[in-house]
């Protein structure tokens, strides 16, 4: 979980799509109230429904992927995009925001800090930037729209949101 001294965040495509499709304000509120969010330019290419200006209008910055990342052979389970998230986070000292278990494991192996995508939502509720009710509405919308997210995870996040202090 993000603490009061908030690190810079780098989001992967899955996290970006969940929020862009269902609650883009979560991204802009995180930038406004807590910290800068970056995405690698190779991740931007995966967000085919959105332009660079759409992303930048939320306060999110695009980070160029170094050419050297393209030259490293693809080893293991990570795509070029996930590898860019891992390596940029590692090199820059940023926290990688992901729900992807392969990327999270790779980050853990490289001692790169991670945060689950719903950590942004939980933070905004805990810091009273949005209400618990608004947070629950967002998580339900994401859960309904993204069939890759298990109902048990949605319920877990709702429980965390409902447990926040009034």
C-alpha positions as a printed NumPy array, in Angstrom:
array([[  0.   ,   0.   ,   0.   ],
       [  1.125,   3.525,  -0.695],
       [  2.259,   5.385,   2.406],
       [  2.332,   9.122,   3.104],
       [  5.627,   9.454,   1.232],
       [  4.255,   8.26 ,  -2.045],
       [  6.647,   6.81 ,  -4.62 ],
       [  6.302,   7.551,  -8.286],
       [  4.091,   4.954,  -9.952],
       [  4.389,   3.167, -13.276],
       [  1.237,   1.397, -14.477],
       [  0.934,  -1.565, -16.791],
       [ -1.65 ,  -1.858, -19.562],
       [ -4.194,  -3.93 , -17.622],
       [ -4.397,  -1.42 , -14.78 ],
       [ -4.606,   1.453, -17.236],
       [ -7.402,  -0.182, -19.216],
       [ -9.474,  -0.964, -16.125],
       [ -9.39 ,   2.655, -15.01 ],
       [ -9.542,   4.254, -18.467],
       [-12.561,   2.16 , -19.431],
       [-14.517,   2.48 , -16.181],
       [-13.147,   5.267, -13.95 ],
       [-10.471,   7.516, -15.464],
       [-10.929,   9.962, -12.601],
       [ -9.129,   7.486, -10.295],
       [ -5.964,   8.063, -12.315],
       [ -6.255,  11.845, -12.411],
       [ -7.115,  12.03 ,  -8.699],
       [ -4.081,   9.901,  -7.845],
       [ -1.865,  12.279,  -9.817],
       [ -3.528,  15.364,  -8.354],
       [ -3.443,  14.303,  -4.703],
       [ -0.561,  11.859,  -4.312],
       [  2.073,  11.216,  -6.944],
       [  3.064,  11.163, -10.581],
       [  1.984,   8.209, -12.713],
       [  3.974,   7.093, -15.75 ],
       [  3.382,   4.502, -18.429],
       [  6.   ,   3.22 , -20.863],
       [  5.482,   4.273, -24.471],
       [  5.251,   0.586, -25.43 ],
       [  2.298,   0.255, -23.033],
       [  0.642,   3.281, -24.642],
       [  0.681,   1.336, -27.922],
       [ -1.451,  -1.368, -26.243],
       [ -4.096,   1.178, -25.251],
       [ -5.497,   1.295, -28.763],
       [ -8.756,   3.031, -27.814],
       [ -6.879,   5.95 , -26.295],
       [ -4.542,   8.577, -27.686],
       [ -1.459,   9.98 , -26.046],
       [ -3.38 ,  13.197, -25.413],
       [ -6.164,  11.22 , -23.676],
       [ -3.564,   9.774, -21.303],
       [ -1.713,  13.034, -20.769],
       [ -4.97 ,  14.907, -20.072],
       [ -5.236,  12.79 , -16.897],
       [ -1.821,  14.04 , -15.765],
       [ -0.077,  10.793, -16.677],
       [  3.35 ,  11.024, -18.281],
       [  4.666,   8.79 , -21.037],
       [  8.121,   7.324, -20.421],
       [ 10.249,   6.436, -23.422],
       [ 11.362,   2.825, -23.47 ],
       [ 15.142,   2.712, -23.947],
       [ 16.299,   1.088, -27.174],
       [ 18.354,  -1.401, -25.163],
       [ 15.123,  -2.99 , -23.868],
       [ 14.234,  -3.971, -27.425],
       [ 17.609,  -5.627, -27.905],
       [ 17.384,  -7.92 , -24.885],
       [ 16.029, -11.306, -25.974],
       [ 12.617, -12.168, -24.631],
       [ 13.319, -14.596, -21.851],
       [ 10.75 , -16.062, -19.512],
       [  7.09 , -15.177, -19.364],
       [  7.29 , -11.393, -19.783],
       [  6.263,  -9.503, -22.898],
       [  8.245,  -6.493, -24.072],
       [  5.638,  -4.249, -22.421],
       [  5.839,  -6.04 , -19.077],
       [  9.619,  -6.119, -19.249],
       [  9.602,  -2.349, -19.848],
       [  7.42 ,  -1.904, -16.75 ],
       [  9.799,  -4.033, -14.691],
       [ 13.033,  -2.508, -15.965],
       [ 11.884,   1.117, -15.867],
       [ 10.53 ,   0.663, -12.345],
       [ 13.794,  -0.961, -11.311],
       [ 16.047,   1.653, -12.922],
       [ 14.039,   4.656, -11.785],
       [ 13.126,   3.397,  -8.307],
       [  9.41 ,   3.561,  -9.095],
       [  6.595,   1.317,  -7.879],
       [  5.102,  -0.944, -10.549],
       [  1.304,  -0.957, -10.456],
       [  0.046,  -4.244, -11.852],
       [ -2.499,  -7.004, -11.399],
       [ -0.477,  -9.325, -13.644],
       [  0.88 , -12.186, -11.536],
       [  3.83 , -12.901, -13.856],
       [  4.923,  -9.276, -13.774],
       [  4.41 ,  -9.065, -10.021],
       [  6.531, -12.189,  -9.498],
       [  9.28 , -10.818, -11.746],
       [  9.212,  -7.536,  -9.812],
       [  9.403,  -9.413,  -6.507],
       [ 12.372, -11.404,  -7.815],
       [ 14.144,  -8.16 ,  -8.759],
       [ 13.131,  -6.409,  -5.518],
       [ 10.974,  -3.879,  -7.337],
       [  8.098,  -2.501,  -5.262],
       [  4.634,  -3.343,  -6.557],
       [  1.095,  -2.245,  -5.908],
       [ -2.062,  -3.966,  -7.07 ],
       [ -4.171,  -1.883,  -9.41 ],
       [ -6.928,  -1.516,  -6.869],
       [ -4.439,  -0.034,  -4.422],
       [ -5.012,   3.332,  -6.117],
       [ -8.731,   3.118,  -5.435],
       [ -8.221,   1.998,  -1.83 ],
       [ -5.782,   4.855,  -1.227],
       [ -8.239,   7.443,  -2.519],
       [-10.959,   6.103,  -0.222],
       [ -8.674,   5.862,   2.828],
       [ -7.516,   9.447,   2.323],
       [-11.139,  10.584,   1.816],
       [-10.568,  11.873,  -1.7  ],
       [-13.541,   9.765,  -2.787],
       [-16.221,   8.159,  -0.616],
       [-16.443,   4.466,   0.162],
       [-19.649,   4.357,  -1.845],
       [-17.903,   5.85 ,  -4.864],
       [-15.07 ,   3.337,  -4.453],
       [-17.5  ,   0.42 ,  -4.286],
       [-19.285,   1.713,  -7.397],
       [-15.954,   1.862,  -9.274],
       [-14.825,  -1.629,  -8.251],
       [-18.198,  -3.103,  -9.197],
       [-18.076,  -1.406, -12.61 ],
       [-14.555,  -2.692, -13.243],
       [-15.527,  -6.176, -12.049],
       [-18.566,  -6.252, -14.308],
       [-16.621,  -5.017, -17.326],
       [-13.433,  -7.04 , -16.884],
       [-14.221, -10.75 , -16.797],
       [-10.582, -11.589, -16.015],
       [-11.063, -10.24 , -12.499],
       [-12.475, -12.851, -10.158],
       [-15.618, -12.137,  -8.125],
       [-13.677, -13.073,  -4.987],
       [-11.124, -10.312,  -5.684],
       [-13.928,  -7.803,  -6.198],
       [-15.488,  -8.855,  -2.892],
       [-12.108,  -8.615,  -1.162],
       [-11.585,  -5.062,  -2.403],
       [-15.149,  -4.096,  -1.426],
       [-14.463,  -5.47 ,   2.072],
       [-11.281,  -3.382,   2.28 ],
       [-13.162,  -0.293,   1.154],
       [-16.001,  -0.875,   3.606],
       [-13.508,  -1.39 ,   6.443],
       [-12.063,   2.101,   5.99 ],
       [-12.686,   4.503,   8.854],
       [-15.559,   6.891,   8.585]])
